[in-house]
Amino acid sequence: MRLIFMNFQASALLLLLVPVIGCRARVPYRGSARVLIEATTHEPGLRDYRGLLQIHSEHSADSQGTREEIVEAARSVGADFVVITDHDNRNAEPWAGQQGDVLLMVGEELTLPDGHVLVVGPGPRKLTALPESGSSKWLVALSHPFRTRHPWTGWDQSAAITHMEVYNLGSDLQESRGDLIFSALSYLLAPHFTLRALMDRPRAALDRWDELLTHRMVVGLGGLDLHRRWYQAYLPAARMVSTHVLAPEKDPDAILQALIQGRCYIAFESEGESPGFDFVVRSHGRRLEMGTTAAWHPALEWECQVPWDAEVHLYHNGVRLQVLDCEAGRHCQGVAAPGAYRLEVFRNGRLAILSNPIRVMAEPSEDSNRRP
C-alpha cells in the first residue's frame, strides 16, 4: 500500500510539473548522418548512421504496424535506417529498400528451443540452432536474452554467441511493469519523461557480456522490440534507444557489415542526440575500430570522442578501470594491458552511450586485427 501511495504521489506531482517537464524532455534529432572520418586514398570515410533495431510490423501476430507508420516514426526521430524483425517470418521483405530518407531492412526474430534469435541478412534464413561460428554475410544475435519471460537458456553454447542485445527496451519496460501501471497517467501527459524514468542500466546483461568478452569478441546491440498495438504506438518509444553504425554509406550491405563487425554503439537518445561518438585504438597510426581484436604492443592508445561534456567510464575485463570527465572532443589514454576494453558514457548522471569493445590480445593470433 505504501508503494501504491508513493506512486500516486509521484504521479500527482508530475501533473503539476508537466508544463516544465514536457518542455525539458523534448530532444532534438538530426536530419542527416554526420561525417565521422573523412575518406583518404587508403581508407573509406565513415559516417554515423542512427538505426532502430527490432521493429515488429503487421506481419507479427502481436503487432499491427504498417510500413507507412514505421517509416513515419523513423523519420520523426531522425533515424537513418530501421531493421524489421517479425516473429518467424520475412513477410515484410517487399518493403525493404529506401523509403524516402529512411532505409528499411528486413530480417526476422526466430523462436528456438533456447530462446529468441534475430537473423538479418540476404535471402531467407531458417535456423534450428545457433551456428558454430560467426558469419560475414548475415547477422545472428540473441534477442532480449535476459527477459524474465522467454529468457535465453543456451548459455552453454557461448562459443557460438557472437552478437547479443545488451539492452532491450521492451524487456526493461516489462521489468518495470508495476511502476508503469502507476505511471500511466503521467505517460499520457509526458511520455518521454515517463519512459526515461523507467529505463535502467542493464547490469545483468553487462556482467554476462563482460564474462563472454574474456573468451571472444561479442558484439552488443540495442533493441527496441517495438510493437504497434491499439494502446501502443511506435512513438515515443522509438526516441529512447538506438544502435548507431559507422559505415561508409547508407547501403544495406554497408549497414549490415558494420553490425556484423561490431563497428557500432548503443545510444540512449533519451539523454540527448548522440552522433559523433567515437572509440578506437591507435596502432602505428592505424585506427582499430570497435569490434576489432588487436595484437598488443606498448605504443597502443585508446581514444574516444564524445558529442557533449560527459563522464566516461573505461572498463577493462569487466572492471571499471578509470572514470574521466571529458569535454566534447578527443581524449587519449595508454592501454596498460591486454584484455577487453569498452566504454560507458554518462550524461547528467545517466547512462547515455555503450560502446562496443576492442579486444587487445597478449600474443598475435590468427584473428588479430580482425573482426568477428
Helices and strands as residue ranges (DSSP letters): H 2-24, E 34-37, E 46-55, H 67-76, E 81-87, G 93-95, E 97-99, E 102-112, E 115-120, E 139-143, G 155-160, E 163-168, H 169-175, H 177-182, H 184-189, H 191-198, H 203-213, E 219-226, G 237-239, E 242-247, H 252-261, E 264-267, G 269-271, E 278-283, E 286-288, E 293-295, E 301-306, E 310-316, E 319-326, E 329-334, E 339-347, E 350-355, E 358-361
